[in-house]
Amino acid sequence: MSITSDMIRGHTDTIILSHLNERDSYGYEINKSIQKKSNYQYELKEATLYSAFRRLEQSLLIRSYWGDETTGARRRYYSITALGKTVLEKNKKEWEESKNLIDKLIN
């Protein structure tokens, strides 16, 4: 079964914040991690990922910085802020409540 983007839409920011809560990272690595965690059933489109980065940075939930790459292309890394961690915890709680409600409604 393939996960459709409709099922995940609205949770992209939380998925990204969750990844960044583990460690600083860059776009390609985050997308590969999402694919791997989803057993290759889901991946973010590049445009979706980078528009989420802009939105999260403008909301002060993440910050970006240039990595110091000695070989290859220079990468823009992202890290979660204290506010981002607070929002992540709030979103995870809301997700659990929503999931429990949906389970009640469809089972």
URGI-V163382 format. One line per field, one symbol per residue. ss: DSSP state (h for helix, s for strand, l for the rest). phi: phi as a letter, one per 30 degrees, with the letter a starting at -180 (. if undefined). psi: psi as a letter, one per 30 degrees, with the letter a starting at -180 (. if undefined). Layout:
BEGIN
ss->???
phi->???
psi->???
END
This chain:
BEGIN
ss->llllhhhhlllhhhhhhhhhhhllsshhhhhhhhhhhllllllllhhhhhhhhhhhhhlllssssslllllllllssssslhhhhhhhhhhhhhhhhhhhhhhhhhl
phi->.cdddddcejceddddddddddadabeddddddddddchicbbddeddddddeddddddicbbbaddcddbiddcccbbdcddddddeddddddddddddddeddcc
psi->kkklfeffkfgeeeeeeeeffelklleeeeeeeeeeeghgfkkkkeeeefeeeeeeefggfllllklikfkakkkjlklkleeeeeeeeeeeeeeeeeeeeeeeff.
END
